[in-house]
């Protein structure tokens, strides 16, 4: 990889032994400088496979949740002097080859947060109907309230600039799936540019994905976050995750 841009891939892992190796080997050669895997107390062979593949491995002594895993990922990526951090799930949902799209968009559009969207290109057709409807409703509300023009906000395939990771107070975010929508709201609130790129998400049996009821609960969480954003913006109630940037 060019010295001008250090790209680090981070992987939030939990019982990913059946998919991890393919995800790693499918990453386009030469586009990534380092891969960091954070294992959230898996009970399978994820850690052993990761070490055999030569990844930098950090292990949680107990299961802390998706958001807590993200926090460990970004902490170590910053310490490794990343310029661009790509979050790629190791459970096989996302195509490793799409990393090139994130890098290209970051370079060409000069943005700080790149979101992978299944609603651009062919990805929409593979999304279950109930997920498709709920995601589009939530995305519409995010765009309406935040003033953005995104095609999907409920995505875990993302790329972050070093600047946004050093500014946004993501350490105040929740330790569950709420971490991701909080980060989008933070990015907008602190004035960072956001873009999206087309991806395809594969809903196979090994993939980690919330069921209908968890998706419904997550949808209400998103609505509550938007309400917090509005109340904080107009100085009615203070939202802790928007209260101050790390740099301040």
C-alpha positions as CSV (number, residue, x, y, z in Angstrom):
1,X,0.0,0.0,0.0
2,X,1.2,3.5,-0.7
3,X,2.9,5.2,2.2
4,X,0.5,8.2,1.7
5,X,-2.4,6.2,3.0
6,X,-2.2,3.5,5.7
7,X,-5.3,1.3,5.5
8,X,-6.2,-0.9,8.4
9,X,-9.1,-3.4,8.4
10,X,-10.7,-4.2,11.7
11,X,-12.8,-7.2,12.4
12,X,-15.3,-7.6,15.2
13,X,-15.4,-11.4,15.6
14,X,-17.6,-13.8,17.5
15,X,-17.6,-17.5,16.5
16,X,-16.4,-16.9,12.9
17,X,-14.2,-19.9,12.4
18,X,-16.2,-21.2,9.3
19,X,-16.0,-17.9,7.4
20,X,-12.9,-16.0,8.6
21,X,-10.3,-17.5,6.3
22,X,-12.3,-16.9,3.1
23,X,-13.0,-13.3,4.2
24,X,-9.3,-12.6,4.8
25,X,-8.0,-14.4,1.7
26,X,-10.6,-12.5,-0.5
27,X,-9.2,-9.1,0.5
28,X,-7.6,-7.7,-2.7
29,X,-3.9,-8.0,-2.6
30,X,-1.9,-4.8,-1.7
31,X,-4.9,-2.6,-0.6
32,X,-4.6,-3.2,3.1
33,X,-1.6,-2.6,5.4
34,X,-2.8,-4.5,8.5
35,X,-5.7,-6.5,9.8
36,X,-6.8,-6.3,13.4
37,X,-9.3,-8.9,14.8
38,X,-11.0,-8.4,18.1
39,X,-12.5,-11.6,19.4
40,X,-15.5,-11.2,21.7
41,X,-14.9,-14.3,23.7
42,X,-15.7,-16.9,21.0
43,X,-16.0,-20.5,22.0
44,X,-14.9,-21.9,18.6
45,X,-11.6,-21.8,16.7
46,X,-11.8,-18.1,15.6
47,X,-8.7,-17.0,17.5
48,X,-6.5,-19.9,16.4
49,X,-7.4,-19.3,12.7
50,X,-6.8,-15.6,13.0
51,X,-3.4,-16.2,14.5
52,X,-2.5,-18.7,11.8
53,X,-3.5,-16.2,9.1
54,X,-1.1,-13.6,10.7
55,X,-3.7,-11.2,12.0
56,X,-3.2,-8.9,14.9
57,X,-5.5,-10.5,17.5
58,X,-7.0,-8.9,20.6
59,X,-9.1,-11.1,22.9
60,X,-11.9,-10.0,25.2
61,X,-11.9,-12.1,28.3
62,X,-15.7,-12.0,28.4
63,X,-18.4,-11.2,25.8
64,X,-18.9,-7.5,25.8
65,X,-21.1,-6.9,22.8
66,X,-20.9,-5.5,19.3
67,X,-20.4,-1.9,20.2
68,X,-17.8,-2.7,22.8
69,X,-15.9,-4.7,20.2
70,X,-16.0,-1.7,17.9
71,X,-14.4,0.4,20.6
72,X,-11.5,-2.0,21.0
73,X,-11.1,-2.2,17.2
74,X,-10.8,1.6,16.7
75,X,-8.6,2.1,19.8
76,X,-6.0,-0.3,18.4
77,X,-6.4,1.0,14.8
78,X,-5.6,4.5,16.0
79,X,-2.6,3.2,18.0
80,X,-1.4,1.6,14.8
81,X,-1.4,5.0,13.0
82,X,-4.2,4.1,10.5
83,X,-5.2,6.8,8.0
84,X,-8.3,4.9,7.0
85,X,-10.0,2.2,9.0
86,X,-12.4,-0.3,7.3
87,X,-14.8,-2.3,9.5
88,X,-15.3,-5.7,7.8
89,X,-17.4,-8.4,9.6
90,X,-15.6,-11.8,9.4
91,X,-18.9,-13.8,9.3
92,X,-19.1,-13.7,5.5
93,X,-22.0,-11.2,5.1
94,X,-19.9,-8.8,3.2
95,X,-17.7,-9.0,0.1
96,X,-14.0,-8.3,1.0
97,X,-13.4,-7.1,-2.5
98,X,-15.6,-4.1,-1.9
99,X,-12.9,-2.6,0.3
100,X,-11.5,-1.1,-2.9
101,X,-14.7,1.0,-3.2
102,X,-14.3,2.4,0.3
103,X,-10.7,3.4,-0.4
104,X,-11.6,5.0,-3.7
105,X,-14.5,7.0,-2.3
106,X,-12.4,8.2,0.6
107,X,-9.7,9.4,-1.7
108,X,-11.9,10.9,-4.5
109,X,-14.7,12.5,-2.4
110,X,-12.6,13.5,0.6
111,X,-15.1,12.2,3.1
112,X,-14.6,10.9,6.6
113,X,-17.3,8.2,6.9
114,X,-18.1,5.8,4.1
115,X,-21.1,3.6,4.4
116,X,-21.6,0.4,2.5
117,X,-25.2,0.3,1.2
118,X,-27.2,-2.8,0.0
119,X,-29.7,-0.4,-1.5
120,X,-27.4,0.8,-4.2
121,X,-26.9,-1.6,-7.2
122,X,-28.1,-5.2,-6.9
123,X,-27.9,-5.5,-3.1
124,X,-31.5,-4.5,-2.6
125,X,-32.9,-7.7,-4.2
126,X,-31.2,-10.0,-1.7
127,X,-32.6,-8.2,1.4
128,X,-35.5,-9.9,3.2
129,X,-38.7,-7.9,2.8
130,X,-39.2,-7.0,6.5
131,X,-35.7,-5.8,6.7
132,X,-36.0,-3.8,3.5
133,X,-39.1,-2.0,4.7
134,X,-37.7,-1.2,8.2
135,X,-34.3,-0.1,6.9
136,X,-35.8,2.2,4.3
137,X,-38.2,3.8,6.9
138,X,-35.3,4.4,9.4
139,X,-33.1,5.7,6.6
140,X,-35.8,8.1,5.5
141,X,-36.1,9.5,9.0
142,X,-32.4,9.8,9.4
143,X,-32.2,11.8,6.1
144,X,-35.2,13.9,7.1
145,X,-33.9,14.8,10.5
146,X,-30.1,15.0,9.9
147,X,-30.4,16.6,6.5
148,X,-28.4,13.8,4.9
149,X,-28.9,12.0,1.6
150,X,-28.0,8.4,2.4
151,X,-29.4,5.2,0.9
152,X,-28.9,3.1,4.0
153,X,-28.0,3.8,7.6
154,X,-28.3,0.3,9.1
155,X,-25.0,-1.1,7.7
156,X,-22.0,-2.5,9.5
157,X,-19.6,-2.3,6.5
158,X,-17.9,1.1,6.9
159,X,-14.7,3.1,6.6
160,X,-13.6,5.8,8.9
161,X,-10.9,8.5,8.5
162,X,-8.4,8.9,11.3
163,X,-9.6,12.4,11.8
164,X,-13.2,11.3,12.6
165,X,-12.0,8.6,14.9
166,X,-9.9,11.2,16.8
167,X,-12.7,13.7,17.0
168,X,-16.1,11.9,17.5
169,X,-16.7,10.7,21.1
170,X,-17.5,7.1,20.0
171,X,-16.3,5.9,23.4
172,X,-19.6,7.3,24.8
173,X,-21.6,5.1,22.5
174,X,-23.5,2.0,23.6
175,X,-22.0,-1.5,23.7
176,X,-24.7,-3.1,21.5
177,X,-25.8,-2.5,17.9
178,X,-26.8,1.0,18.8
179,X,-23.1,2.0,18.4
180,X,-23.5,2.2,14.6
181,X,-26.4,4.6,14.3
182,X,-25.0,6.7,17.1
183,X,-21.8,7.2,15.1
184,X,-23.7,8.4,12.0
185,X,-25.5,11.0,14.1
186,X,-22.2,12.0,15.7
187,X,-20.6,12.4,12.3
188,X,-23.3,14.7,11.1
189,X,-23.4,16.6,14.4
190,X,-19.7,17.3,14.4
191,X,-19.7,18.4,10.8
192,X,-18.1,15.4,8.9
193,X,-18.9,14.4,5.4
194,X,-20.6,11.1,4.8
195,X,-20.8,9.1,1.5
196,X,-22.1,5.6,0.6
197,X,-21.0,2.9,-1.8
198,X,-22.9,-0.1,-3.2
199,X,-22.4,-3.5,-1.6
200,X,-24.2,-6.8,-1.5
201,X,-25.0,-8.4,1.8
202,X,-25.2,-12.2,2.0
203,X,-27.8,-13.6,4.4
204,X,-26.5,-17.1,5.0
205,X,-26.8,-19.3,8.1
206,X,-23.4,-18.5,9.5
207,X,-24.0,-14.8,9.4
208,X,-24.7,-12.8,12.5
209,X,-27.9,-10.9,12.0
210,X,-30.7,-9.7,14.3
211,X,-34.0,-11.6,14.0
212,X,-37.3,-9.9,13.4
213,X,-37.9,-9.0,17.1
214,X,-34.4,-7.7,17.6
215,X,-34.6,-5.7,14.4
216,X,-37.9,-4.2,15.6
217,X,-36.3,-3.3,19.0
218,X,-33.3,-1.8,17.1
219,X,-35.7,0.3,15.0
220,X,-37.2,1.9,18.2
221,X,-33.6,2.5,19.4
222,X,-32.9,4.4,16.2
223,X,-36.0,6.6,16.7
224,X,-35.0,7.3,20.3
225,X,-31.5,8.4,19.1
226,X,-33.1,10.8,16.6
227,X,-35.2,12.3,19.3
228,X,-32.1,12.7,21.5
229,X,-30.4,14.5,18.6
230,X,-33.3,16.9,18.1
231,X,-33.5,17.7,21.8
232,X,-29.8,18.2,22.1
233,X,-29.6,20.3,19.0
234,X,-32.1,22.7,20.3
235,X,-30.6,22.6,23.8
236,X,-33.6,21.1,25.5
237,X,-31.9,18.0,26.9
238,X,-28.2,17.1,26.8
239,X,-27.3,13.9,25.0
240,X,-24.1,12.5,26.4
241,X,-22.9,10.9,23.2
242,X,-23.2,14.4,21.5
243,X,-21.9,16.5,24.4
244,X,-18.3,17.0,23.3
245,X,-15.7,15.8,20.9
246,X,-12.6,13.9,21.9
247,X,-10.4,16.7,20.6
248,X,-12.1,19.1,23.0
